[in-house]
Amino acid sequence: MVLGTILRQWTFLAIEALVGSKARRNLSISRTFGDDALGYFSERLDPAPTRSALATVLGRAKRNKAFEDCYFVGLALDGTTGGRRREKGCSLCRPYRNAEQEILGYRHHLVLAAVVGGDLTLPVDVETYGAGDSEYAAGQRLLRRVRSNLGARFIDYVVVDGGFATAPFLHVAAEVGWPVVARLKDNLPELSAAAERRFCSRPPDLKFQQGSDRVEIWDADDFDPWEGLLWNAVRVIRYRQHHRNGEVVEAYWLSNVSSQQVSSRCLYSMAKSRWQIENEGFNDAKNRYGLEHIRHHHERSLLIVWLLTCLSLTLERLYRLRYLHRGSHPLRTAVELYRLLLLGLSIPVVTDST
């Protein structure tokens, strides 16, 4: 199943065709099996060993200095959907509605955690949520489990979208010992308005050039926490990124990291690392590795497939970006590696009887 994901075989039926071909011996598979067998098998798998395997791979990668170019290693969390159906088929199915609140179908929700901060974006775990659950509640469970699996010193900060900027989630982050960088949006109107009033009345605290873009940053770490948030103070930064074509991107972010611990520019980089889970996380997993495809509609099977997709992406990226280019090998894109692997399966296996 891991090899099938790396080779971009989205369905269990495609994996059945692969192991039924002449390439089976090169895959080290001794016998053929059907797509139904994969479905029933995935229903009965325990997700704990796969989660442990992901943590082990990441731990080994860090010991081998895979993150040596990354000054701060972050953990990005975000929610997404995968697998739509017309009818409800499992406890993870959640309805989606039109403007008239009519049910159009059902889809599955999950929260993904990925290690970010440098040129590596490595998925580490997923947490599902169904009826009666929520994204930020699932995020709390996921954060605690990642802390348990990776340990306290692996991660330097957690970066999340505005939906996670709630007191319960921020308190869980403090409980596990990781500072948070979260997007500040209209769901916190008082803090958002206070930051806008202060920053709009003064020049930026920092200006610098980033490639072809000009960046301006406003920074203050003495805002009052909102009711229910057990922080002494809230730090807020506002950045404006001026692109060469005239487009201006502006955003506000909040954090519990003081200005004595992390500079404005570093906090800006931490905030921007949140987009890695969108670009190298969801986009790759959905468009190239079939994260949205339902291979077998069962609660355990869905979770196992998502976890194996995370493991496959992590293995592929570590191999391609941190191993394959050593020596005389050039850097390869994911699609180039995929084609080489697929062509390599057609090479006949020769047994040396001597």
N, C-alpha and C positions, 0 to 999 in steps of 0.2 A: 504493500500500500504506500510506503514511503517512496520507493522507486517509481511507482506509478505516478505519484504527485510530481516528483522531480522531472519525470519524462512527460509531464503535462497530459496524462491520461485522466480526464476529469471523472469518468464514470467507472463503476465496477465492471460494466460490460466491456469497456476498453481494456481494462487490466486483464480480464479473462481472455480477450483476443491476444494480448501480448504474451501471456504465459502459455497460450496454445500454439504460438508460432515457433519457428525454428530457433529463435533467439532465446528460448527458455533456458538452455544449458548455460549461456553466457550470463543469465540472470541468477544462476545458482539455484534454480527451482527444479526440484526433482520430478514433480508431477503437475498436471494441469488441474484446474479447479474452476468452478463457475461463479458468475456474479452473485447468485443466491448464497453461495457459501461465504463470500466476503460480507454480504449483508448480515447473515446470521452470526458470523464471527465477530463483526464489529459491535453487535448488540451485547455481546457477553464480555467484552474487554473491560478491564479496570483502568480508568484514566490515570490513576496515581503513578504507575511506572512510566507512562509517557511524559507526564509532568516532571517526574524525577529525571528522566533522560534529558529533557530540555535544560533543566537547571545544571545538570552535570556537564553538558556540552558548553554552556555559557561559562561555567566555572573554569573549565579547562582552557577555553579561549582566553579568558582574562589572565590566567597563569602564564599562558604562552604569549602575553603582551599584545593581544589582538586590539586592545583599546589604548595603546600607548600614545596615539596621536590625539586622544580625547582628554582634555583637562578635567572636565566634569562629565561623569557618566550619568545619564538620565533614564528615567522610566516614564514612558508616555502611556496613558490610559485613554481609551475612547471607545464609544459604542458604535455598533453598525448592525445591519440586518443581512441575513443570508437565507436563501431558499424560500420562494413564494409558492403558495398553493391556493387553489380555489376553495377547498374545503379543509376544515380543521382535522388534523391527523394525529397530533400528539400534544402533550402538555406544554410544549414549548411554543406552540402556534399562538400568535397574538394577532388579533384582527387589525386591519388597516381600513380606514373609512374615507369617504368623499366628504365634500362640504356639507352635504345633507345628513351626515352621520350614518350613511348606509354602508354596510360591510361589503367591501370589494373583494376581499380575499384574506389570506393569512400569511404571515411571515415570521421568521425566527430572529430573535435578538441576542446579541452577545456583546461582551466587553472584552477588548483585546489589550494586552499589556505587551509593550515592546521596549527593548533597550535602545536608547537613542543618544545623540550628543556628538558623535563623530561621523565618519563616512559609512559606518555600519548601522543598519537598522535590523535588529534581530528579534522576532516575535518570541515571547517567553511563556505565555499562558493565555487561556481564555476562560471566561465565566459566562454561562448562559443565564438568561432570565425569561420566565414565562409570565402567565397571567398573575396579576397581583404584585409583581415584582417591579423593580425600577432600575434604571441604568446606574444611578449613583449608589444604590444599595448593593447591586452586583459588583460595582467597583470597589466597595469596602471589603467584600469577601475576597475579591481578587488581590487587593493590595496586601491583606494579611497573609494570604497564601504565598505570594511572591516573596514577601519578607522572610517567611519561614523557609522557603526553598533556596533562595539565593543568599540569605544572610544579610546582616545589617550593613556591612562595609562595601558591598558590591555597588550599590546605588548611592549617588550623591544628592539627587533631587528627583521629585515627581512633577511632571508637567501635564496639565489637563485643560480641557475646554471649560467654558463657563458653566456648563451643566453640572460639573462636579464641585463648583465653588459653593458648597453648602457646609454649614458648621459640622454636621456629623462626619462627612468625608474628611474634612480638614483635621478633625480631631483624631480620626483613625491614622492619618498620615503622621501626626505628631506622636501617636502611640507606638508606631513601628519605628520611629526615629528618623524619618525623612522629611526635609523641608519641601514646600510645595510652591510651584509657580502656576497660577491659574488665570485664565482669561477673565477679565472684568467686563461684564455685560449689563444689560438693563435688568437682569434678575436681582441685582443689588443696587437699587435706584439711588439710595442715599449716598453710598460710597462713590458710585459712579458720578453723581452730580457734584459731590465735594471735590473729587479729583479734577473734573472738567473745569470747575470754577477756579481752582488754584493754578492749574497748568496753563490755562488760556490767558492768564493775566501776567505771565512772565516769560522771558526767553528760555530756550532749551538749556539744560545743564551740560549737555555734551553734543558735539557734532563730529562726525567722522565719515570717511569715504569707505564704502564696502563694494569693491569691484567698480561697476559703473553707476552704482546707486549712492545717493547722499542720505545719511541717516541723522535724525535729530531725536534726542531722548530727554524727557523730563522725568525727574526721579524725586520721590519723597518717602520717608519711612516712618512718618509720625501720624498717620491717619488713625482715627478711632475705629475699633472693631465694631461690627454690627451686633445687635442683640443676639445672644446665644453663642457667639464665637469667643472661645476662651484664649484669645491672644492678647498680649499687652498692647500691641500696635500692629498696624497693617502697612506694609510697604506697597506703593503703587508706582509703576512706571508707565509713561505714555511714549510711544515712538511714532515717528513719521518717516516713512521710507519713500524717498523721491526717486522714481525710476527715470531712466534716460528719455523715455517716450512721453514724459510729462505726467504719468499716472502717480498718484500719491496714495500710499497705504498707511492707515492709522489704526492703532489698537492700544487698549489699556490692559495691563496685567497686574495682578496682586500677588503678594508673596509674604512669607514670614521670615525671609532671609534679610538680615540687616545690611546696611550699606558698608559697615565695617568688615563684614564677612565676604561679600561679593560685590564687585564693581557694577556700575550701570551697564557697561558694555557686556560683561559676562552674563548679567541677568537678561539682557536683550537676547543674547545667543541661546540661553536656556529656553526663553519663551518661543523663539523661532524654531527650536528643535521639535516642537509639538507637531509641525507639519510633516515630519518624517513618518509618523505613523499613518498619515493620510496617503502620502505619495508612495513610500516604499512598503507600507503595511497593507492597507486596504486595496489600493489600486492594483498592486502587483498580485495580491492573493486572489482578488476577484477576477481580474481581466486575464491573468496568465495561468492561474492554478485552480480555478473553479471553486472558489470559496462559497459562491452563491448557489452552486449546483447541489441539489439533494441527491446524494448517491444512494441512501437508504433512509426512509423516513421513520426514524425511531430516536427517542431522546438520547440514549446512550450512543447510538451510532453517529448521530450528528455531532455530538461533543468529541468523540474519538476522531472523526474525520477532520474537524477543525484543529484539534491538537496535533494530529499528524501533518497537517498542512503547515502549521507553525514550525514543527520539527524539520520538515523538508526544506522550508525557506531558510531556516537557520543553518542547516548543514550545507546547502547549496551556496549560500553567501560566504560562509567562512571558507569553504573550499575554493571558491572562485576569486574572492578578494584578498584572502590572507594566505593562501597556499599555492594556487595554480600559477600565479605570476612569478614565483621564485625561480631563480636560475635564468634560463633563456626563454621561458614561457612568457608571452605577452599577456596583458590584461584582456580578459574576454568578457563580453556581455553575457547576460543570462541566456539569451536566445542562441548565441553561438555555442555555449556549453551544452545546451539542450540538444542542438543538432549533432554535436560531436558524440555525445553519449548515445543518441539514437542510432547514429551510423556505426558506432562501436559495437552495438548489439548484433550487427550482421556479420561481424568477423567470426569465422568458424573457430571453435575450440579444438585445439590439437593436443592430444594426449601423448606425452612422451613415455613410451613403454620401457625405455632404458632406465 
